[in-house]
């Protein structure tokens, strides 16, 4: 039985990815800072861990590697967003977004590097439209996703010699936390709960597209109509894309 490790496994998209893989005969290890509501089954192992705690992350990865026959796919799904103009954010909050969205993924890749080489498996990074283009009101989020894509596209060139694939999925707006838009003083919040989202997809639909692309070995998987159009427009005219995106996102800003 193949094993997939999914960070952010207790979120809407994480659960949907696990459901899809388990239905195809995989065993899924779901890592999250909270595993409330997740039940261990013959095909599912929830692991509670703070991914920004490097020691705890590596210890959890070692336990997973020791108990599973192989690690065949690691899905880097954990993340947060920050919705606020740059001038209203702090350096500490910017770093916090990077700790969760980028550095935790890098350390997770380090922890599972050799197990994936042994299985000739797959790194699957869940990025965003903001990973290849600007996204109004989300400077830290966009920067962290750009960094994530830069890391995994470069890792791809290094790991190809070991038969390991590094794939990137870029969803637009996935409705993973509708009604759960808890927003702290630092404007960091759960992904998928923003009031300015457009053309939202369900986690289930997004998971199907992501895994169909991953199982076909597609290096880049745009997820959703907005993501596909954005990828095309960014290639054709970056300045036009920035104008269209800024106008549409600004129009959807919640009134204060």
N, C-alpha and C positions, 0 to 999 in steps of 0.2 A: 504494500500500500504506500503510495507516494505521500509525502508530507509537505504542506505549505505552512509557513509561519507568517502571520499577519499582524503588523503593529496597528494600533488603533482598532483592535478587533471588536471592541464593544460599541463602536459607532455604527450608524446606519449602513454605510458603505462596507465597513469591515465585516459586519454580519452577513450582508448580501453576498459578498465575495466568498465567504465561508460556506454559505448555503449552496451556492453554485458548485463549488469544488467538491463539497461533501456528496452532493448528488451524483457526481461523476466518479465517486469512489476514493477521493482523497481523504487524508486525515489533516485537520487544520488545528494549528496551535494559535490561539488568539491572545495576544499580549496587549494589555492596557493598564492604565493607572487605576482603573476601577473595573472589576469584572462582575459587578452586581447584575443579576439577571441572566448571566451566562451559566449554562449547566454543562458539566463534563459528561461526554458520551463516548461510545466506542469510536466515533469519528471526530471528536472535538475535545481539545484540552485548553481550558482557560488558564492564563498565567497572569497574576497581578504583578506589575512592575512599573516603576517610574522610569521611562526611557531616557530621561535626562540625567539619571543617576548612573554614570558609566559603569561603576563597579557592579551594581545590581543588574544592569543590562547584560554584562558579560557573564555573570554568574547564572542568570536565567538561560542564556544561550547555551552555556556549557551543559546545563541540566537537560535542555531539550535535545541537544546533539547526542548526549549519552543515552537517552531513552528511546529515541526514534531510529529506525533502521537506516534512514537517509533523510537529508534535507534537500528537497527538490525545487522548491520555490520560496523566495522570501518577498513578501509584499510590503512595501514601505508606505503605509496608509495613514499613520498618525500625523495629525497636524492641527494647527489653530489658524485663525485669521485675525487680523487687526484692522478695524474699519475706522479711520480717522485721518484727517489731513496731517501730513508730516509735521507741520508747525505746532500741532497739538499733542504730539507724542514725545516720549522721553527716550533717552539712550538705553536705559534699563529695559524698557518694554520692547524696543527693537531687538535687543540681544535675546530676550526671552522668546520671541517668535523664532529667531534663528536656532536657539537651543532645541526647540521642539521640532521644527520643520526640517532643519538641515543637519545640525550636529548629531542629534539622536539617530537619524537615518545613516549618517556616515559611520557611527560607532556600531550600529546594527550590521551594516555591511562588513565591517571589519570582523565582527564576531562570527559571522556566517560565511566568511570568504572561503575558507578551506573546505568546510562541508559541502558548499555548492560546487567547488572544483571537483570534489570526489564524485558527486552525482552528475556532473556536467549539467547543472541546473540553471535556474533563472532568477536574476534580480529583477523585480518589477516595481518601479517607483511610480507612485501616484502623485503626479505633479498637478498642473492646472493650466488653463489659458494664460494665467499670470506667470507661468514659467517660461513662455516664449514671447510675451508681449506686455505692454504696460497695462495696469488696471487701476483706474481712478480711485483714489482714497485708500489705497492699500500698499503704500511704499514698502513697508517691512515684509508683508506677505509676498509681494511680487519679487522682491529681492531674494527672499529665502527660496522661492520656487525656481528662480533663475539659477541660483547656486546649486540647487538639487539637480536640475537638468544638466548643468555643466559638469557636475561630479559624475553622474551616471553615464553620460555620453563619453566622457573620457575613460571611465572605468571599463566601458564596453571594449575600447580598443586594447586595453591591457588584458582583459579576461578572455578575449576571443581565442587566444592560444590554448586555453584550458577547456575549451568547449562550453564555456559559460555565456549565457545571453544576458544582456542588460537592456531592458525594455522600459519605455516611459509612456504612461497613459496621461492624457491631459484633458480632464473633464472641464466643462464650463460650469454650470450651476447645478449641483445635485442637492435635492431636498432631503438632507440627512438629519437635520435637527429642527424641523419646523415646530415653532412654538417654544423653542428652548434657547432663545437668543439672550442668554445671560451675558451681560456686558459689564466688565469690571471697570475700575477707574482708569486702567491702562488701555481700554478699548479692545482688549483681546477677548475673543469669543469663539464659540464652537463654529466650525465650518458648516455651511448649509443652512444657516438660520438668518441670513442677512435680509433686510427689508428691501434692498435694491437689486435683488436677484432678478434674472429674466430667463424665460424659457427653461424652467427647472425640469430636471429629469428625476425619476424615482431612483433610489439606490439600486433596486433590482434591475432596472433597465440599464443603468450605468455598469453594474457588475457584469451583465451579460456581454456588453460591448467590449469591456476591458479584457475579459477572459477569452473571448473569441479571438481578439487580436493577439493576446499573449500566446495562446496555444498555436497560433499560426506563425509566431515568431516575429511579429511586426515590431520594428524598432521604435516607432512612434505611433501612438494610438490616440487620435483626437476623439473625444467622447461627447457626443451631442451636436446638435445643429449649430449652436453658437461656436463651439470649438472648431468644427470643420470650416465654417465660414471665416473665423478669425485667423486660422492657420493659412488659408488661401489669401486673405486680404493682406496679412502681414508680409507675405512673400511678394505680392504684387505691388503694394504701396504702403509702407510703414506709416508714412505721415497721414494718409487718408484713414488708415485703421485707427490711429491715435485720435484723430478728430471725431470719427464716428463713435468710438468707444467713450470718449470724454463727454460728448453731448448726451449720449444715452444714459450713462451712469449718473451724471450730474442731475438729469431729469428725475431719476429714481431715488435721489437722496431723501431720507425722511426729514420732515420739517422739524425744526428744534423749537 
